[in-house]
Amino acid sequence: MDRSACRKQERGVGMVLAVRGGVGIRRATACLTMAFLLWQIVWAVVTPGFRTPDEPAHYNSVLRMATTGQWPAPGEAALTQTVVDAVRESGLTTVEQDLFSQANRSEVAGGDVQANGGDVLPYPDALVVEHGQRSVGMYSDAEATGEKDQMTQHPPLYYWLAGKALRLAGGMEWTWDRQLLFLRIFSIFLTAPLVPCLVYTACRLGAGRRCALAIAATIFLVPQLAFNTAAVTNDDLAIGAGAVAIAASAAVAYSGSWYTVFASGAALGVGLWSKGTFIPMGLVVGCAFLVNPRIGTRGRRLLRALAAGGVGVLLGGFWWGRNLVLYGVLQPAGLERTQSGEGSDVLYFIQASLRGLADTSWGRFGWLEFPLPQPLLLALQVGVLVCVTWAVTHAWVPEGGTEQARDDRLRRAVLILFYPATGALLIVQAWTAYTQTGTLPGLQGRYLFPAVVGMLAVAGMAWAPRLERTGERNWPYMIPGILSSSVAGYSLLLWLRACYPAEEGWLGIDWLRWSVVSGLGLWWLRLAVVLGAVMLLVAVLTPFLFRDGRARGDGGRAKALSPAPAIREKDGDAVQQTARVERPVREGYRSEERG
């Protein structure tokens, strides 16, 4: 065989390997995505009806949009009587009480009594109406109650989408438990971008494809994320849009093309239609352009940052501009806080606010009355904090270039900027409320989840280089999945035992009680448990079984390419040469083609 024929054959083999590698990463990402979606659905089946923060109000607003299409002014919407009846039938509140205050809610086994303000009815003893006798969820303005629906302080997009989905599915005649489960599953699918965006962001930060899958498996490491996304809540729209915005910001930080301008701006615009706590994401998108020297001069970076922000405001800024015109504030309050006194203890406020944000970011279920064991929470919080700090301060650079190391550290810092920015905003708002009413409202970690992709990707870069130095061995890539799945499975088991405790029985669960509460047969519940276990196994095995067709044993790491130098034009402006920047996937393909 002549030399030209050999070269053609080598190129053909390289192309085949490239295609197989591409399909491999797509299939592996799809497997992890489906595994996490099904894991969230298991949480939706496990969690009793209305046993998530503000779910009755979210559900009420969905029914109102599906029935009337109306969106009242903040503070003027009320819960309809059928929703109040449904909440009573679920066992969340006592039969004699109409209010959803902390003192009137039932409490799961092992819950924090102080969180509910005193002795309350244990949820395992609460009366729960069986499925066949439950009322149909419907909305009527004529049956409005004295309970406020504060959700009209938010943009209506999520509620309009959920209402349309419920109506198209023919669910307006279903009982409330079937409607609630459908809406929970609908909300879960709004978070589908989480895993793909986490894989993409990890690759952009320099992780190999197999290592990016291992980092993506850590999505199971955040039990609170699975719990909150398995509820009827507009947080899911913010989380899905936030995942795309973080991935787009990662692309912006390494390329900054006009395509990324429109992609990041579009994600920002959609997220702005979810809730006010998404607004700091604009800071992340803007700073991602500013820390990218490949774009060129500071003026060019600022121009593209402003262009992306303009796209976001154009798509999603209408609602907030409307609020400024009508009410003089970005987000008027939809619910008046009960004044119990004026707070002045600064040390107590700092301790309570920081601990509240930290615990509700990782594991405090129900209406925040059931925390995970404190040692587990502390291990998760400290472990991730150490990883993020190390990754931001010790960027890995192949050639040891200090300038590139500084740029990479800045890029990683930008991807986690949403956490301190939003956290500071929440604490300032809580301090204002504390000094006026003596309460600490709004300090919940779920408001930080739009940037969870950035947090996990950056934290993963602390251990990714060491993992990729393991050579051709595949089993180390299961370690992140094993740790994450263990935490996820243990957290779900604790929540099951808190909601349906039993002294005897498989896994310490009262399966009959769970069947009554969920309105599902025992076989469906056993299937859900088995399905959850299988999905955790998928999270462990996917990075291990991934095959990318590489002959080299570097774990799929792509060699980082230094930024292209800037050249001077006659007018003195710096112009960036075409950067030799490829995503790790594409760089891997080129290495395969070279044989």
Secondary structure as the mmCIF struct_conf table of DSSP 4:
data_model
#
loop_
_struct_conf.conf_type_id
_struct_conf.id
_struct_conf.beg_label_comp_id
_struct_conf.beg_label_asym_id
_struct_conf.beg_label_seq_id
_struct_conf.end_label_comp_id
_struct_conf.end_label_asym_id
_struct_conf.end_label_seq_id
HELX_RH_AL_P HELX_RH_AL_P1 ARG A 3 VAL A 46
BEND BEND1 THR A 47 THR A 47
HELX_LH_PP_P HELX_LH_PP_P1 PRO A 48 PRO A 48
TURN_TY1_P TURN_TY1_P1 GLY A 49 PHE A 50
BEND BEND2 THR A 52 THR A 52
TURN_TY1_P TURN_TY1_P2 PRO A 53 ASP A 54
HELX_RH_AL_P HELX_RH_AL_P2 GLU A 55 THR A 67
TURN_TY1_P TURN_TY1_P3 THR A 68 THR A 68
HELX_LH_PP_P HELX_LH_PP_P2 PRO A 72 ALA A 73
TURN_TY1_P TURN_TY1_P4 PRO A 74 GLY A 75
STRN STRN1 ALA A 78 THR A 80
HELX_RH_AL_P HELX_RH_AL_P3 GLN A 81 SER A 90
TURN_TY1_P TURN_TY1_P5 GLY A 91 GLY A 91
BEND BEND3 LEU A 92 LEU A 92
STRN STRN2 THR A 93 THR A 93
TURN_TY1_P TURN_TY1_P6 VAL A 95 GLU A 96
BEND BEND4 SER A 101 SER A 101
HELX_RH_3T_P HELX_RH_3T_P1 GLN A 102 ASN A 104
STRN STRN3 ARG A 105 ARG A 105
STRN STRN4 GLU A 107 GLU A 107
TURN_TY1_P TURN_TY1_P7 ALA A 109 GLY A 110
HELX_RH_3T_P HELX_RH_3T_P2 VAL A 113 ASN A 116
TURN_TY1_P TURN_TY1_P8 GLY A 117 GLY A 117
BEND BEND5 GLY A 118 GLY A 118
STRN STRN5 PRO A 122 PRO A 122
HELX_RH_3T_P HELX_RH_3T_P3 TYR A 123 ASP A 125
BEND BEND6 ALA A 126 ALA A 126
HELX_RH_3T_P HELX_RH_3T_P4 HIS A 131 GLN A 133
HELX_LH_PP_P HELX_LH_PP_P3 ARG A 134 SER A 135
STRN STRN6 VAL A 136 VAL A 136
HELX_LH_PP_P HELX_LH_PP_P4 GLY A 137 GLY A 137
HELX_RH_3T_P HELX_RH_3T_P5 ASP A 141 GLU A 143
STRN STRN7 ALA A 144 LYS A 148
HELX_RH_3T_P HELX_RH_3T_P6 GLN A 150 GLN A 153
BEND BEND7 HIS A 154 HIS A 154
BEND BEND8 PRO A 156 PRO A 156
HELX_RH_AL_P HELX_RH_AL_P4 LEU A 157 LEU A 168
TURN_TY1_P TURN_TY1_P9 ALA A 169 GLY A 170
HELX_RH_3T_P HELX_RH_3T_P7 GLY A 171 GLU A 173
BEND BEND9 TRP A 174 TRP A 174
STRN STRN8 THR A 175 THR A 175
HELX_RH_AL_P HELX_RH_AL_P5 TRP A 176 PHE A 189
TURN_TY1_P TURN_TY1_P10 LEU A 190 PRO A 193
HELX_RH_AL_P HELX_RH_AL_P6 LEU A 194 ARG A 204
TURN_TY1_P TURN_TY1_P11 LEU A 205 GLY A 206
HELX_RH_AL_P HELX_RH_AL_P7 ARG A 209 ALA A 216
HELX_RH_3T_P HELX_RH_3T_P8 ALA A 217 LEU A 221
HELX_RH_AL_P HELX_RH_AL_P8 PRO A 223 THR A 229
TURN_TY1_P TURN_TY1_P12 ALA A 230 ALA A 230
BEND BEND10 ALA A 231 VAL A 232
TURN_TY1_P TURN_TY1_P13 ASN A 234 ASN A 234
HELX_RH_AL_P HELX_RH_AL_P9 ASP A 235 TYR A 254
TURN_TY1_P TURN_TY1_P14 SER A 255 SER A 255
HELX_RH_AL_P HELX_RH_AL_P10 TRP A 258 LEU A 272
TURN_TY1_P TURN_TY1_P15 TRP A 273 SER A 274
HELX_RH_3T_P HELX_RH_3T_P9 GLY A 276 PHE A 278
TURN_TY1_P TURN_TY1_P16 ILE A 279 PRO A 280
HELX_RH_AL_P HELX_RH_AL_P11 MET A 281 LEU A 290
TURN_TY1_P TURN_TY1_P17 VAL A 291 VAL A 291
HELX_RH_3T_P HELX_RH_3T_P10 PRO A 293 ILE A 295
BEND BEND11 THR A 297 THR A 297
HELX_RH_AL_P HELX_RH_AL_P12 ARG A 298 GLY A 316
HELX_RH_AL_P HELX_RH_AL_P13 PHE A 318 TYR A 327
BEND BEND12 GLY A 328 GLN A 331
BEND BEND13 GLY A 334 LEU A 335
HELX_LH_PP_P HELX_LH_PP_P5 GLU A 336 GLN A 339
HELX_RH_AL_P HELX_RH_AL_P14 VAL A 346 TRP A 362
STRN STRN9 ARG A 364 PHE A 365
TURN_TY1_P TURN_TY1_P18 GLY A 366 GLU A 369
STRN STRN10 PHE A 370 PRO A 371
HELX_LH_PP_P HELX_LH_PP_P6 LEU A 372 PRO A 373
HELX_RH_AL_P HELX_RH_AL_P15 GLN A 374 THR A 393
BEND BEND14 HIS A 394 HIS A 394
TURN_TY1_P TURN_TY1_P19 PRO A 398 GLU A 399
HELX_RH_AL_P HELX_RH_AL_P16 THR A 402 LEU A 415
TURN_TY1_P TURN_TY1_P20 ILE A 416 LEU A 417
HELX_RH_AL_P HELX_RH_AL_P17 PHE A 418 THR A 437
BEND BEND15 GLY A 438 GLY A 438
TURN_TY1_P TURN_TY1_P21 PRO A 441 GLY A 442
HELX_RH_3T_P HELX_RH_3T_P11 GLY A 445 ALA A 451
HELX_RH_AL_P HELX_RH_AL_P18 VAL A 452 GLY A 460
TURN_TY1_P TURN_TY1_P22 MET A 461 TRP A 463
HELX_RH_AL_P HELX_RH_AL_P19 ALA A 464 GLU A 468
TURN_TY1_P TURN_TY1_P23 ARG A 469 GLU A 472
HELX_RH_3T_P HELX_RH_3T_P12 TRP A 475 MET A 478
HELX_RH_AL_P HELX_RH_AL_P20 ILE A 479 CYS A 499
BEND BEND16 TYR A 500 TYR A 500
STRN STRN11 PRO A 501 PRO A 501
BEND BEND17 GLU A 503 GLY A 505
HELX_RH_3T_P HELX_RH_3T_P13 TRP A 506 GLY A 508
STRN STRN12 ILE A 509 ILE A 509
HELX_RH_AL_P HELX_RH_AL_P21 TRP A 511 SER A 518
TURN_TY1_P TURN_TY1_P24 GLY A 519 GLY A 519
HELX_RH_AL_P HELX_RH_AL_P22 LEU A 522 LEU A 545
BEND BEND18 ALA A 551 ARG A 552
BEND BEND19 ASP A 554 ASP A 554
TURN_TY1_P TURN_TY1_P25 GLY A 555 GLY A 556
HELX_LH_PP_P HELX_LH_PP_P7 ARG A 557 ALA A 560
HELX_LH_PP_P HELX_LH_PP_P8 SER A 562 PRO A 565
STRN STRN13 ALA A 566 ARG A 568
TURN_TY1_P TURN_TY1_P26 LYS A 570 ASP A 571
BEND BEND20 GLY A 572 GLY A 572
STRN STRN14 ALA A 574 GLN A 576
HELX_RH_AL_P HELX_RH_AL_P23 PRO A 584 GLU A 593
TURN_TY1_P TURN_TY1_P27 ARG A 594 ARG A 594
#
